Structures are given as C-alpha cells and as structure tokens.
Amino acid sequence: QVHLEESGGGTVQAGGSLRLSCAASGYTLGMAWFRHTPGKQREFVAFSSRSGNSVYYGFFVKGRFTISRDNAKNTVYLQMNSLKPEDTAVYYCRLGRSWGPGTQVTVSS
C-alpha cells in the first residue's frame, strides 16, 4: 500500500493562496484531492491522471484551483487561489484506496 503525506496547509485570509503538496511513497497513477468539513460529507476537489491529460475539478472550484504533478517526485500539488472562508476544511489526497492523513486549511474572513 502506498503511503501518502500532505503538506502546505495553514491559515490564510480570504482572497489569499495556498499550495498543497502530497508526496507518495511509490509509483503513482491517477491522484485526487478531497476535502472534509465537520458535519458535511467529504467533497471531491480535483483529480489528475498520471499524464496530466485528464484533469477534473469539483463544481465549486470554478477556476480557482489547479492540480498538477511531478511524477519524478511522486508528488501531486493543489494550487488554491482566491480562497474563501467556505474553503476551510481538512484536505486529503487519495491514490487508489490509500488516503493521506490530511492537512488543515483555514481561511479567515
């Protein structure tokens, strides 16, 4: 089973930016980002195929986030711009059935 580790979370003011990283311990295929806020269902954020040719985003992203990856480093990134307070959540990366422990993103108004 691949081990995943997210990083890059933190607290930022509304309108600010953060870049999340997810490093995998081994070979990666399609990787995705999800987020979870207490009291809500886990929400799909973004997906990238290994080649990067297939990229999908959750409906709420609306051009604000960009998923990218560096296959040489087995790492996927999530660049988040124009952050809103409603983006506050724990962000997780997923590869197959493996999940990372998550990284907290807090957006203050």
N, C-alpha and C positions, 0 to 999 in steps of 0.2 A: 504494500500500500504506500502511495506517495505521501510524503509529509509536506504540508503547506504552511507557510508562515507569512501573515500580512504585516505590513508596517506603513507608517506615514499618516496615521490618524492624528487627530488633535482637535483643538478648539480654534475656530476662525469666525470672524464677523461675517454677517450676511453680505453677499457680493464678493467674498473672497474666494480663494482657490486652495485646493489641496491635491497632492498626488499620492495615491496609494500604490503600494507595491505588494506583490505576492510572489514569494520565491518558493519554488517546488524542489523537492529533493531528488527528482529524477525526470525522465523524459516526459514531456507534456504534449497533450493533444489539445482539443478544444477546452478552453478555460472560461469560467464565468465569474461574475461578481453578483452577489446578492446583498440585501441589507435587511435588518430587522430592528423594529422599534417595539418596545414592550407594549403589549395589548393589541398588536397588529400582526398580521401574517407576514412571513418572510416574503420579501419582494425581489423580483428579478431586476437587476440593474443593467448588466451588459454581458455579452458573450463574444469571444473571438475564436475562430478556428485557428489551427496551428499556423496555417499560411497567412492568416490575417485577411484572406479574401472574403470570408464570411463574417460579418460583424452585425450584431443585433443589440438593440437598446430597449429598456423599458419605456413605456409610453411617456412617463413623467420627465425623462431626460431632456427631451426637446433641444438637442444640440449643445447642451451644457457640458456633457461628459464625453470623454474619448477613451476608449480602451485600446491598448497597444501591447506589444510583447517583444521580448528579446529571447529568442529560442536558444541562443548560445548560453544565456544565463538561466534558462528555465524560469523566466520571470515574466509576469503579466502586470501591467500598470493600469491604473484608472486615474486619468486627469480629470479633476472636477472643478469647473469654473462657475461663476455666478451662483455660488451656493446660497441656499435658502434655509431658514430655520427648520422647515419640514424635511430637509435632507439629514437632519440629526438622526443617527442610527449607529448600530454596530454593522460594519461592512465585512463580509466574508467572501473569500474566494473558494471556488469549487472546481475540482478536476475529477470527473467520473463520480465515484461515490465518496471521495475524500473532501473534507472541509477543513479550512484553517480555523484557528481559534477566534479570529475576528479582530478588528481594530475599531476603536470608538471614534466617531466623527461627531463633533458638536458644533452647531452653527448658531451663534448668538445674534439676536436682532438688535 
